[in-house]
């Protein structure tokens, strides 16, 4: 019997007695539990957050000047407003 690629033979899935179906279900449950326990053991603890910096945050004006120095071709993209 020729089966299309990617399909399982149906006699494996169907035509089972009740005890055979229970055995198949128990196998799946055991495999799920085993895989779940393995995933939990392999999960790495999250690294601790770095300590907060003692640097004073920059002002908006300083940030704009830094961006203008970093990207000079964009410095004149938006006209400056007079205060």
N, CA, C and O atoms as a DFTB+ gen file, in Angstrom:
332 C
 N C O
     1  1       0.851      -1.180       0.000
     2  2       0.000       0.000       0.000
     3  2       0.897       1.244       0.000
     4  3       1.770       1.379       0.857
     5  1       0.684       2.140      -0.948
     6  2       1.473       3.362      -1.064
     7  2       0.736       4.477      -0.343
     8  3      -0.434       4.746      -0.614
     9  1       1.451       5.132       0.594
    10  2       0.856       6.218       1.380
    11  2       1.452       7.541       0.911
    12  3       2.631       7.600       0.563
    13  1       0.646       8.602       0.899
    14  2       1.210       9.923       0.593
    15  2       2.244      10.295       1.651
    16  3       2.130       9.907       2.813
    17  1       3.239      11.042       1.234
    18  2       4.301      11.445       2.151
    19  2       3.736      12.319       3.272
    20  3       2.929      13.216       3.028
    21  1       4.173      12.043       4.504
    22  2       3.751      12.851       5.642
    23  2       2.496      12.355       6.335
    24  3       2.006      13.017       7.250
    25  1       1.956      11.209       5.929
    26  2       0.769      10.681       6.598
    27  2       1.157       9.432       7.367
    28  3       2.016       8.668       6.926
    29  1       0.531       9.225       8.508
    30  2       0.800       8.051       9.333
    31  2      -0.140       6.921       8.910
    32  3      -1.276       7.177       8.508
    33  1       0.326       5.678       8.998
    34  2      -0.574       4.567       8.701
    35  2      -1.728       4.561       9.699
    36  3      -1.507       4.678      10.904
    37  1      -2.925       4.429       9.218
    38  2      -4.096       4.557      10.075
    39  2      -4.264       3.370      11.014
    40  3      -4.889       3.515      12.065
    41  1      -3.725       2.191      10.670
    42  2      -3.894       1.053      11.558
    43  2      -3.133       1.239      12.863
    44  3      -3.435       0.580      13.859
    45  1      -2.131       2.148      12.862
    46  2      -1.421       2.440      14.110
    47  2      -2.287       3.289      15.022
    48  3      -2.247       3.133      16.242
    49  1      -3.068       4.183      14.439
    50  2      -3.870       5.109      15.245
    51  2      -5.242       4.544      15.593
    52  3      -5.761       4.785      16.683
    53  1      -5.823       3.797      14.668
    54  2      -7.181       3.309      14.883
    55  2      -7.169       1.790      15.003
    56  3      -6.100       1.178      15.011
    57  1      -8.327       1.186      15.096
    58  2      -8.471      -0.267      15.234
    59  2      -7.736      -0.779      16.464
    60  3      -7.063      -1.808      16.405
    61  1      -7.864      -0.065      17.574
    62  2      -7.235      -0.449      18.831
    63  2      -8.309      -0.877      19.823
    64  3      -9.452      -0.422      19.767
    65  1      -7.913      -1.762      20.728
    66  2      -8.815      -2.136      21.819
    67  2      -8.723      -1.057      22.885
    68  3      -7.823      -0.218      22.847
    69  1      -9.647      -1.075      23.833
    70  2      -9.644      -0.080      24.914
    71  2      -8.341      -0.144      25.711
    72  3      -7.754       0.909      25.960
    73  1      -7.858      -1.312      26.124
    74  2      -6.573      -1.321      26.860
    75  2      -5.411      -0.781      26.035
    76  3      -4.514      -0.141      26.584
    77  1      -5.412      -1.029      24.710
    78  2      -4.342      -0.500      23.871
    79  2      -4.414       1.025      23.793
    80  3      -3.385       1.701      23.804
    81  1      -5.626       1.560      23.715
    82  2      -5.788       3.020      23.703
    83  2      -5.310       3.637      25.013
    84  3      -4.657       4.680      25.011
    85  1      -5.637       2.990      26.134
    86  2      -5.189       3.489      27.440
    87  2      -3.669       3.459      27.535
    88  3      -3.062       4.382      28.077
    89  1      -3.052       2.401      27.010
    90  2      -1.602       2.295      27.038
    91  2      -0.958       3.405      26.210
    92  3       0.029       4.008      26.630
    93  1      -1.519       3.667      25.043
    94  2      -0.998       4.753      24.212
    95  2      -1.131       6.095      24.919
    96  3      -0.207       6.907      24.876
    97  1      -2.263       6.339      25.565
    98  2      -2.461       7.595      26.291
    99  2      -1.506       7.731      27.458
   100  3      -0.995       8.819      27.722
   101  1      -1.257       6.618      28.168
   102  2      -0.338       6.656      29.300
   103  2       1.082       6.931      28.828
   104  3       1.832       7.647      29.491
   105  1       1.453       6.368      27.689
   106  2       2.790       6.638      27.141
   107  2       2.961       8.126      26.858
   108  3       3.998       8.711      27.172
   109  1       1.945       8.727      26.268
   110  2       2.026      10.154      25.966
   111  2       2.126      10.975      27.228
   112  3       2.882      11.946      27.271
   113  1       1.378      10.611      28.264
   114  2       1.426      11.345      29.526
   115  2       2.779      11.227      30.197
   116  3       3.300      12.202      30.739
   117  1       3.347      10.034      30.160
   118  2       4.675       9.846      30.760
   119  2       5.735      10.622      29.992
   120  3       6.621      11.234      30.587
   121  1       5.638      10.592      28.684
   122  2       6.615      11.326      27.872
   123  2       6.492      12.828      28.122
   124  3       7.499      13.528      28.230
   125  1       5.267      13.315      28.214
   126  2       5.060      14.743      28.470
   127  2       5.652      15.118      29.824
   128  3       6.346      16.128      29.939
   129  1       5.384      14.317      30.839
   130  2       5.904      14.602      32.174
   131  2       7.420      14.554      32.215
   132  3       8.056      15.399      32.844
   133  1       7.999      13.568      31.548
   134  2       9.456      13.445      31.513
   135  2      10.070      14.655      30.818
   136  3      11.044      15.228      31.306
   137  1       9.501      15.043      29.680
   138  2      10.029      16.198      28.951
   139  2       9.863      17.486      29.747
   140  3      10.733      18.357      29.721
   141  1       8.749      17.602      30.452
   142  2       8.517      18.796      31.274
   143  2       9.554      18.884      32.389
   144  3      10.104      19.955      32.645
   145  1       9.819      17.761      33.051
   146  2      10.824      17.776      34.113
   147  2      12.207      18.113      33.559
   148  3      12.967      18.849      34.187
   149  1      12.534      17.569      32.373
   150  2      13.825      17.883      31.768
   151  2      13.939      19.353      31.408
   152  3      14.991      19.961      31.603
   153  1      12.853      19.935      30.878
   154  2      12.885      21.359      30.534
   155  2      13.081      22.218      31.769
   156  3      13.804      23.214      31.730
   157  1      12.439      21.835      32.867
   158  2      12.597      22.620      34.099
   159  2      14.021      22.538      34.624
   160  3      14.558      23.526      35.126
   161  1      14.640      21.354      34.510
   162  2      16.012      21.205      34.983
   163  2      16.995      21.974      34.105
   164  3      17.993      22.500      34.597
   165  1      16.717      22.038      32.828
   166  2      17.635      22.703      31.910
   167  2      17.462      24.214      31.892
   168  3      18.324      24.929      31.381
   169  1      16.366      24.705      32.438
   170  2      16.125      26.151      32.430
   171  2      17.196      26.827      33.284
   172  3      17.399      26.481      34.448
   173  1      17.864      27.782      32.684
   174  2      18.921      28.490      33.391
   175  2      18.321      29.605      34.231
   176  3      17.355      30.245      33.817
   177  1      18.883      29.839      35.400
   178  2      18.379      30.967      36.195
   179  2      18.686      32.278      35.479
   180  3      19.707      32.409      34.804
   181  1      17.802      33.226      35.636
   182  2      17.994      34.514      34.980
   183  2      19.148      35.258      35.654
   184  3      19.259      35.234      36.880
   185  1      19.991      35.905      34.886
   186  2      21.111      36.633      35.494
   187  2      20.591      37.811      36.315
   188  3      19.551      38.397      36.016
   189  1      21.338      38.131      37.339
   190  2      20.945      39.249      38.202
   191  2      21.066      40.557      37.429
   192  3      21.935      40.712      36.571
   193  1      20.197      41.474      37.744
   194  2      20.211      42.778      37.077
   195  2      21.447      43.550      37.513
   196  3      21.842      43.479      38.677
   197  1      22.057      44.283      36.598
   198  2      23.237      45.066      36.990
   199  2      22.827      46.172      37.962
   200  3      21.690      46.642      37.927
   201  1      23.739      46.580      38.817
   202  2      23.391      47.644      39.772
   203  2      23.094      48.941      39.024
   204  3      23.688      49.207      37.979
   205  1      22.188      49.735      39.548
   206  2      21.854      50.996      38.867
   207  2      23.075      51.912      38.824
   208  3      23.853      51.985      39.775
   209  1      23.218      52.598      37.713
   210  2      24.381      53.488      37.560
   211  2      24.194      54.734      38.417
   212  3      23.076      55.176      38.682
   213  1      25.313      55.274      38.833
   214  2      25.294      56.471      39.669
   215  2      25.362      57.729      38.822
   216  3      25.392      58.841      39.350
   217  1      25.385      57.549      37.477
   218  2      25.485      58.693      36.590
   219  2      24.169      59.469      36.566
   220  3      23.086      58.884      36.608
   221  1      24.280      60.768      36.500
   222  2      23.097      61.618      36.424
   223  2      22.530      61.501      35.007
   224  3      23.286      61.621      34.043
   225  1      21.221      61.269      34.854
   226  2      20.659      61.148      33.509
   227  2      20.838      62.443      32.721
   228  3      20.795      63.538      33.282
   229  1      21.038      62.299      31.417
   230  2      21.265      63.484      30.593
   231  2      19.945      64.202      30.325
   232  3      18.866      63.612      30.370
   233  1      20.072      65.468      30.052
   234  2      18.887      66.261      29.752
   235  2      18.512      66.049      28.295
   236  3      19.274      65.458      27.530
   237  1      17.352      66.527      27.918
   238  2      16.896      66.407      26.532
   239  2      17.833      67.177      25.615
   240  3      18.170      66.709      24.528
   241  1      18.246      68.344      26.047
   242  2      19.151      69.165      25.250
   243  2      20.472      68.433      24.988
   244  3      20.980      68.438      23.867
   245  1      21.026      67.802      26.041
   246  2      22.273      67.060      25.878
   247  2      22.089      65.880      24.930
   248  3      22.983      65.580      24.138
   249  1      20.959      65.217      25.000
   250  2      20.684      64.082      24.119
   251  2      20.590      64.535      22.668
   252  3      21.086      63.851      21.772
   253  1      19.964      65.673      22.429
   254  2      19.854      66.209      21.069
   255  2      21.238      66.552      20.529
   256  3      21.551      66.237      19.381
   257  1      22.064      67.193      21.344
   258  2      23.416      67.539      20.913
   259  2      24.231      66.288      20.600
   260  3      24.992      66.270      19.633
   261  1      24.076      65.245      21.411
   262  2      24.789      63.996      21.170
   263  2      24.355      63.369      19.841
   264  3      25.190      62.887      19.075
   265  1      23.061      63.379      19.577
   266  2      22.570      62.836      18.315
   267  2      23.040      63.673      17.129
   268  3      23.368      63.123      16.078
   269  1      23.078      64.978      17.281
   270  2      23.560      65.850      16.207
   271  2      25.034      65.580      15.899
   272  3      25.441      65.623      14.738
   273  1      25.843      65.301      16.939
   274  2      27.252      64.980      16.710
   275  2      27.401      63.602      16.073
   276  3      28.285      63.395      15.242
   277  1      26.552      62.673      16.455
   278  2      26.650      61.308      15.950
   279  2      26.159      61.198      14.507
   280  3      26.728      60.447      13.715
   281  1      25.119      61.932      14.166
   282  2      24.522      61.888      12.826
   283  2      24.439      63.309      12.260
   284  3      23.364      63.908      12.246
   285  1      25.565      63.845      11.798
   286  2      25.575      65.247      11.365
   287  2      24.691      65.508      10.141
   288  3      24.193      66.622       9.976
   289  1      24.488      64.509       9.284
   290  2      23.649      64.723       8.098
   291  2      22.175      64.881       8.457
   292  3      21.382      65.332       7.630
   293  1      21.798      64.512       9.691
   294  2      20.415      64.695      10.134
   295  2      20.246      65.918      11.031
   296  3      19.135      66.234      11.457
   297  1      21.337      66.595      11.310
   298  2      21.286      67.702      12.267
   299  2      20.345      68.807      11.802
   300  3      19.662      69.429      12.615
   301  1      20.311      69.047      10.501
   302  2      19.480      70.129       9.979
   303  2      18.160      69.622       9.397
   304  3      17.497      70.350       8.658
   305  1      17.776      68.410       9.709
   306  2      16.537      67.842       9.154
   307  2      15.317      68.592       9.674
   308  3      14.351      68.797       8.939
   309  1      15.361      68.996      10.925
   310  2      14.242      69.724      11.508
   311  2      14.741      71.099      11.947
   312  3      15.733      71.196      12.669
   313  1      14.067      72.147      11.521
   314  2      14.504      73.481      11.909
   315  2      14.319      73.698      13.418
   316  3      13.334      73.257      14.009
   317  1      15.275      74.375      14.009
   318  2      15.190      74.673      15.439
   319  2      14.211      75.823      15.665
   320  3      14.165      76.789      14.904
   321  1      13.429      75.684      16.739
   322  2      12.498      76.771      17.068
   323  2      13.181      77.735      18.030
   324  3      13.963      77.325      18.888
   325  1      12.883      78.981      17.882
   326  2      13.409      79.999      18.802
   327  2      12.575      79.976      20.076
   328  3      11.347      79.908      20.008
   329  1      13.213      80.031      21.219
   330  2      12.438      80.025      22.483
   331  2      11.687      81.296      22.726
   332  3      11.002      81.424      23.741
